[in-house]
Amino acid sequence: MWCHLNKPFSMQQFVGIFSLLTSQTAALDCETMKKTNEFPSPKVYSETDVIMKGQNVSLFCSNRNKSLQITYVMFRGMKHLGTWDGKGEPMIFNLRISEAGDLGPYKCKTQVSNCSRYSQEFSFTFANPVTTPVLNISAFQTETARYITLRCISYNGSLPINYTFFEKDIAISPAISKNVREPAEFNLTERIIGEREEYRCEAKNRLPNHAKYSQPFTMPSTGRDSCPFCLQLLLPGLLLLLIVIILMLAFWILPKYKARKAMRDNAPRNYGNKPMEVGIYANVCQNQAGTGHSQEIHYATPVFQEVAQGDHGEQ
């Protein structure tokens, strides 16, 4: 019994005990690192989670502990995308999102020795950029103020879309969010100060750096007793009315001109080489002086016909 207890350990038993102690120590160290937040879970993120199809993106995986030599492993679903070693700085994974399967979810794993931590999942979303919005303005003016309604809409682009109205370069409205394809509307009151005001609107959705602006619209300056803006609205109608009047006059004058030309063409012409005298003569009948009556003038247009010589003698 005594001899059995004092029997030395074999090398195999020693290695087994050492491995067990080492693994237990490592497990204790990993648990300690997790509990003390010395080795926190990594974070996976991108500059934006809303992208266009075919866009190149950068996916970051970082750990708050900058002193550890960390192995980073990136997964999309269960698919392994790559492994990198780094210390201090976050690791960057460059990707191209071409189809729905590339949207995610992505997960990052960090490992120090045999201690591993996993990040939360991250996914992208496809979106279409907005197109240039259209700004419409209606106004009602009184003697002291002008009441303006601004309407702005972008006919393309993923919803929701945020609209903001500007006077020159200064925002005059909060962001108006629209989850349906309809105009954003903003009302304001403008005092008559005689200045020309310029308005425009901005449309943007969740796609970064893809905001679009409408064409600027300049409101004319007004005075108390004038309405240039009303004239601007009526100008197309007045122009159309002028065109109609011109056409009516043209159709009324043209037949008269043709009729007069036809009369001139049908007038008697010269026979032989004798010239015909056609003219307008005035017969003036004047009463004797001192009667006090007005003069009476008669106008006539004589028509001359050529008569044969024999007939003339008989007459």
Beta strands, then each sheet from edge to edge (+ up, - down):
strand 1: 43-46
strand 2: 50-51
strand 3: 55-62
strand 4: 69-76
strand 5: 79-87
strand 6: 91-97
strand 7: 106-112
strand 8: 115-118
strand 9: 125-126
strand 10: 134-141
strand 11: 145-153
strand 12: 161-167
strand 13: 170-171
strand 14: 176-178
strand 15: 184-191
strand 16: 197-204
strand 17: 212-213
strand 18: 217-219
strand 19: 281-285
strand 20: 296-300
sheet 1: 1+ 3- 6+
sheet 2: 2+ 9+
sheet 3: 5+ 4- 7+ 8-
sheet 4: 10+ 11- 15+
sheet 5: 13+ 12- 14+
sheet 6: 13+ 12- 16+ 17-
sheet 7: 13+ 12- 16+ 18-
sheet 8: 19+ 20-
end
